[in-house]
Amino acid sequence: MDREQVRYYIDRWELVKAVERRELQRMSMKRRFEQTAAMFAAGVSFPKDDVFAQQRAEEIERVRRTWEKLKRGKT
């Protein structure tokens, strides 16, 4: 790639990032939660060991606490 092609590539990805940022800003909390839940559900199919299971349980609890705060209007 020459310098001009690299510049075009970088500029193009900056545009993509801007569009994604706007989409995320407009997305409802409900939709964000649905996407997060889908990612967690997909993770169920991965093998688990005791350490991973404990870390996952802690992360799920942290996410639940965060959502509870958001529902109560505290950020």
C-alpha positions as MATLAB code, in Angstrom:
seq = 'MDREQVRYYIDRWELVKAVERRELQRMSMKRRFEQTAAMFAAGVSFPKDDVFAQQRAEEIERVRRTWEKLKRGKT';
ca = [
       0.000    0.000    0.000;
       1.245    3.433   -0.749;
       0.792    6.485    1.481;
      -2.424    7.592   -0.260;
      -4.025    4.172    0.108;
      -3.109    4.038    3.784;
      -4.627    7.487    4.333;
      -7.826    6.408    2.529;
      -7.999    3.244    4.647;
      -7.587    5.149    7.899;
     -10.098    7.835    6.887;
     -12.611    5.170    5.891;
     -12.341    3.440    9.271;
     -12.747    6.758   11.070;
     -16.065    7.173    9.223;
     -17.113    3.653   10.211;
     -16.257    4.351   13.860;
     -18.309    7.556   13.765;
     -21.351    5.734   12.395;
     -21.020    2.982   15.001;
     -20.690    5.575   17.761;
     -23.898    7.316   16.625;
     -25.734    3.989   16.435;
     -24.688    3.089   19.968;
     -25.716    6.500   21.288;
     -29.182    6.113   19.753;
     -29.642    2.516   20.896;
     -32.087    2.011   23.743;
     -30.940    0.560   27.041;
     -33.296   -2.357   26.433;
     -31.596   -3.182   23.140;
     -28.141   -2.878   24.720;
     -29.213   -5.284   27.431;
     -30.579   -7.721   24.828;
     -27.270   -7.682   22.977;
     -25.334   -8.202   26.198;
     -27.606  -11.080   27.172;
     -27.104  -12.661   23.742;
     -23.336  -12.480   24.148;
     -23.557  -14.118   27.570;
     -25.829  -16.831   26.143;
     -23.327  -17.504   23.369;
     -20.598  -17.860   25.976;
     -22.480  -20.739   27.605;
     -21.304  -23.050   24.827;
     -17.621  -22.581   25.717;
     -15.969  -25.109   28.036;
     -15.706  -24.008   31.635;
     -13.220  -24.766   34.329;
     -13.619  -23.842   37.984;
     -11.636  -20.607   37.699;
     -13.538  -19.490   34.622;
     -16.886  -20.397   36.218;
     -16.050  -18.318   39.301;
     -14.908  -15.359   37.208;
     -18.052  -15.623   35.096;
     -20.288  -15.726   38.161;
     -18.551  -12.645   39.578;
     -18.901  -10.818   36.261;
     -22.593  -11.711   35.997;
     -23.161  -10.393   39.500;
     -21.294   -7.176   38.682;
     -23.406   -6.679   35.559;
     -26.610   -7.332   37.514;
     -25.633   -4.739   40.121;
     -24.837   -2.229   37.382;
     -28.210   -2.786   35.689;
     -30.004   -2.408   39.015;
     -28.282    0.949   39.562;
     -29.203    2.045   36.050;
     -32.836    1.047   36.585;
     -32.896    3.117   39.766;
     -31.410    6.061   37.868;
     -27.995    5.973   39.500;
     -24.913    5.877   37.296;
];
